[in-house]
Amino acid sequence: MKEQAFANAFAVITAIVYVICAFWVVVARDSLTALFGSWAHGVDWKSLPYAQPTAGGLIFGFVTVVVAAWVAGYLFVWLYNQFSKK
């Protein structure tokens, strides 16, 4: 597999998921926390403190999560290629 191609694809998918999640938390937070609660075995996300997201926070989060996804995707394929050598 090509490291850069996989990293690019993983970063794009992560960016799409981030935008959907950010939109969802701004528009319909209760349904998102209910979904996360079902994923986290019933954790009550509504009991956690909440602060309205800011534009700067969303942009910073977007950039850092996309960069982290790209690095993780690249390293994943690099390691995969190392392990798959004969």
C-alpha positions as CSV (number, residue, x, y, z in Angstrom):
1,M,0.0,0.0,0.0
2,K,1.1,3.6,-0.6
3,E,1.5,5.5,2.7
4,Q,0.7,8.9,1.4
5,A,-2.4,7.8,-0.6
6,F,-3.8,6.1,2.5
7,A,-3.0,9.0,4.8
8,N,-4.7,11.4,2.4
9,A,-7.8,9.3,2.3
10,F,-7.9,8.8,6.0
11,A,-7.5,12.5,6.7
12,V,-10.3,13.4,4.2
13,I,-12.7,10.9,5.8
14,T,-11.8,12.2,9.3
15,A,-12.4,15.8,8.1
16,I,-15.8,14.8,6.8
17,V,-16.7,13.1,10.1
18,Y,-15.5,16.1,12.1
19,V,-17.6,18.6,10.1
20,I,-20.7,16.4,10.5
21,C,-20.1,16.0,14.2
22,A,-19.4,19.7,14.7
23,F,-22.6,20.7,12.8
24,W,-24.5,18.1,14.8
25,V,-23.3,19.3,18.2
26,V,-24.3,22.9,17.3
27,V,-27.7,22.1,15.8
28,A,-28.9,19.1,17.8
29,R,-26.7,18.4,20.8
30,D,-29.2,16.2,22.7
31,S,-29.5,13.6,19.9
32,L,-25.7,13.5,19.5
33,T,-25.1,12.9,23.2
34,A,-27.8,10.2,23.1
35,L,-25.9,8.5,20.3
36,F,-22.5,8.8,22.1
37,G,-24.1,7.4,25.2
38,S,-25.2,4.3,23.3
39,W,-21.6,3.9,21.9
40,A,-20.1,4.3,25.4
41,H,-22.3,1.7,27.1
42,G,-24.7,4.2,28.6
43,V,-22.4,7.0,29.8
44,D,-24.6,10.1,30.5
45,W,-22.9,12.7,28.4
46,K,-25.5,15.3,29.4
47,S,-24.1,15.3,33.0
48,L,-20.7,16.6,31.7
49,P,-20.2,20.4,31.7
50,Y,-21.0,22.0,28.3
51,A,-19.6,25.1,26.7
52,Q,-20.9,26.3,23.3
53,P,-18.3,25.7,20.7
54,T,-16.5,28.7,19.3
55,A,-15.4,29.2,15.7
56,G,-11.7,29.3,16.8
57,G,-12.1,26.1,18.8
58,L,-13.8,24.3,15.9
59,I,-11.1,25.4,13.4
60,F,-8.3,24.4,15.8
61,G,-10.0,21.1,16.4
62,F,-10.5,20.5,12.7
63,V,-6.9,21.2,11.8
64,T,-5.4,19.2,14.6
65,V,-7.6,16.1,14.1
66,V,-7.0,16.1,10.4
67,V,-3.2,16.4,10.9
68,A,-3.4,13.6,13.5
69,A,-5.4,11.4,11.2
70,W,-2.9,11.9,8.4
71,V,0.0,11.0,10.6
72,A,-1.8,8.0,12.0
73,G,-2.8,6.8,8.5
74,Y,0.7,7.2,7.2
75,L,2.3,5.4,10.2
76,F,-0.4,2.6,10.0
77,V,0.4,1.8,6.3
78,W,4.2,2.2,6.9
79,L,4.0,-0.3,9.7
80,Y,1.7,-2.6,7.7
81,N,4.2,-2.6,4.9
82,Q,7.0,-3.4,7.3
83,F,5.1,-6.3,8.8
84,S,4.1,-7.7,5.4
85,K,7.6,-7.9,4.1
86,K,8.8,-11.5,3.5
